[in-house]
Amino acid sequence: MGNIRKISGRELRKMLKDRFPPLLIDVRSRRDFRKGHIGGSKNIPIEKFKDTIKKIKPDLNSTIAVYCTCGIKSAEACHILKRMGFKKIYDLGGIDNWHYRLEH
């Protein structure tokens, strides 16, 4: 099974500049996402997370990074990904751990 690794905003920023950046998922509500999100992130609210991941079918070897408001929903999403067989899972926790510009 995959490992879940907590990462800092600085680590995530570096990963996003890589040649093969992670699939970045914001599990907050659509309303919160519209208020401000990390550039390039895909909004998949936690309530629809498992079903949506099954529909988009990313490769199990894909690198996936997740964040939410305070870290609770992102941890839940990471455990769902782990149970689904994903191997490279990164948890930023809350969006407050991102000390860079947000998109609106």
Secondary structure as the mmCIF struct_conf table of DSSP 4:
data_model
#
loop_
_struct_conf.conf_type_id
_struct_conf.id
_struct_conf.beg_label_comp_id
_struct_conf.beg_label_asym_id
_struct_conf.beg_label_seq_id
_struct_conf.end_label_comp_id
_struct_conf.end_label_asym_id
_struct_conf.end_label_seq_id
STRN STRN1 ASN A 3 LYS A 6
HELX_RH_AL_P HELX_RH_AL_P1 GLY A 9 LEU A 16
TURN_TY1_P TURN_TY1_P1 LYS A 17 LYS A 17
BEND BEND1 ASP A 18 PHE A 20
HELX_LH_PP_P HELX_LH_PP_P1 PRO A 21 PRO A 22
STRN STRN2 LEU A 23 ASP A 26
BEND BEND2 ARG A 28 ARG A 28
HELX_RH_AL_P HELX_RH_AL_P2 ARG A 30 LYS A 35
STRN STRN3 HIS A 37 HIS A 37
TURN_TY1_P TURN_TY1_P2 GLY A 39 GLY A 40
STRN STRN4 LYS A 42 ASN A 43
HELX_RH_3T_P HELX_RH_3T_P1 ILE A 46 LYS A 48
HELX_RH_AL_P HELX_RH_AL_P3 PHE A 49 ILE A 56
TURN_TY1_P TURN_TY1_P3 LEU A 60 ASN A 61
STRN STRN5 THR A 63 CYS A 68
BEND BEND3 THR A 69 GLY A 71
HELX_RH_AL_P HELX_RH_AL_P4 ILE A 72 MET A 84
TURN_TY1_P TURN_TY1_P4 GLY A 85 GLY A 85
BEND BEND4 LYS A 87 LYS A 87
STRN STRN6 LYS A 88 GLY A 94
HELX_RH_3T_P HELX_RH_3T_P2 ILE A 95 ASN A 97
BEND BEND5 TYR A 100 TYR A 100
STRN STRN7 GLU A 103 GLU A 103
#
